[in-house]
Structure formats: structure tokens, C-alpha cells
Amino acid sequence: MQDLLRRMWPIAFDHYADGVHDALVDTLHIASLGTILAVAMALPIGVLAARNVVPFAPVNYLEAVWLQRW
């Protein structure tokens, strides 16, 4: 543990340019895209399952059943 902490501090920025930045940007892009897709899929399902927004009972029932499957 002491060796790990000794190698972590102080930060060696000379290794940063070798590909850390590209991997970091790719990771942030993947995380952002995943979040956007999750919100885009969850909002319509949540609205259709809400009884106070969609008063049509069969739609609420189908969405509730579909949500319970997952």
C-alpha cells in the first residue's frame, strides 16, 4: 500500500501525453452517450406508465408489466 501511494504522489505528468488523454476523452464520450440514451429510453416509458399523465388504463397496464419484466 505504501508503494502504491508513493508511486501515485507526486503526479508524473510526463506520462500523461502518451495516450491517457485520448482514453479519458473516449471514456467521457461513452459515458455521456450512455446517459443520453438511457434518458431517451426511460422518459417515454415512464410517461406512459404514469397514471396521472396517461389515463388510458390498458397503456398503463402494458407499461407496468413491461417495466416489471426488466
N, C-alpha and C positions, 0 to 999 in steps of 0.2 A: 504494500500500500504506500509505503514511504517512497519507493522508487517511482511509482506511478505519479504521485503528487510532485515529486522532484522534476520529472520529465514534462509535466503539464505547466509548470510555472517557473520562470517567466515564459511567455508565449514566444515561440520561434516563428516569426512572420516570414522568414526566408523560405519556408516550405509551403506557404500559402498559395503562391502563384503556380505551383506545379499541377494544378487540377482541382484544388479544393473549391475554388470559386465556381467553376463550371458545375461541379457536382452539387454544390449548395444551391445554385440557381435552378438546376433541374429538379431538385427536391422541393423547393418552394413552388415551382410551377405545377408539379404533380399534386401537391397538397392543395393548392388553390383550385385546380381543375376538379379534383375530387370533391371539394367543398361545394363548389358551384353546381356540379351535377347532383349531389345529394340534396341540396336545397331545391333544385329544379324538379326532382322526382318527388320529394316529400310534400311540397306545398299543394299540388293538385290532389294528392291522396288525402292529406289532412283536411282540406276544404270539403271534399266530397264525403268524408266520414263525419264531419261536424253536423249534428242535428239542427243546430240553430242557424246554419248557413244554407244547407240543402234540406228542405223539409220533406223531400220525396223519400219515403221510408225504404223502398227497395234499393235505392242507390246507397243509402246509409248502411243497410244490412250487408250488401255486397262488399262495400269498402271495409266494414268492420271484420267480416270474415276473411277478406284478403289480408288485412293487417295482422290478424291473429295467426295466420299461416306462417308469417315470417317472424 
